[in-house]
Amino acid sequence: MTDDFPAEAAAIVQRHIEDEHGYLSWLNTRVDAIERGRIVMTIPYDEKLTNTVSPPTIHGGIAATLIDTAGGIALRTMLDDPLAGGVATINLNVNYLRRASGDLTAVAEVVRAGGSVGVSTITVVSTDPEEDSDVAARQSPSSDWNDAVATGQGAYRLFRE
C-alpha cells in the first residue's frame, strides 16, 4: 500500500478514515492506496447517497467530498510528520463531467507542496462494483478524462509542525 511513505503512518491514516472519522466512516470510505504525494480512495455505491431520479445517480456532493478529502490527504503525505501537521482547504474547484451510478474512486496527486500552501489535482471515476472487484484495478484506476465523472483541484493551507 505504500511507496516511500511510512507504513505505520499509512495504516493510521487508513484506520482513521475507514473506522474513526464520523462522516467518512459513515460514507464507508476506503483507502485503496497511499504513497507520498498520491492517494486512491473509494466511496462505494449506497442508495442513501443517491439523487431521487430513475435510474438513481450518486449525489454530486459525494464526489465533491471525495475530491476535497483525497486532495488534502495527498498533501498530508508530503509533510515531514504527516500525523502531527495539518491541512485545511483554502479553495476547491469541482468539475462535474457526467452522472455517476456506481462506486466512486478518486485519484489525488500533489501538484505542489510549498511552505504554507499546497495544491492537488483529483480525478474521480465511477465503477460498477460487480464489474471491478479487482483490488489492483482500484489501486490504479484509469484517470483518463473519458472515464471521469468529476475532476477537481484543491488548494490547501499546510500546517507544518
Secondary structure, DSSP 4 states (H G I P E B T S, - for coil): --SSS-HHHHHHHHHIIIII-HHHHHTT-EEEEEETTEEEEEE---GGGB-SSSS--B-HHHHHHHHHHHHHHHHHTTSSSTTTSEEEEEEEEEEE-S---SEEEEEEEEEEE-SSEEEEEEEEEEE-TTT---HHHHHS----TTTEEEEEEEEEEEE--
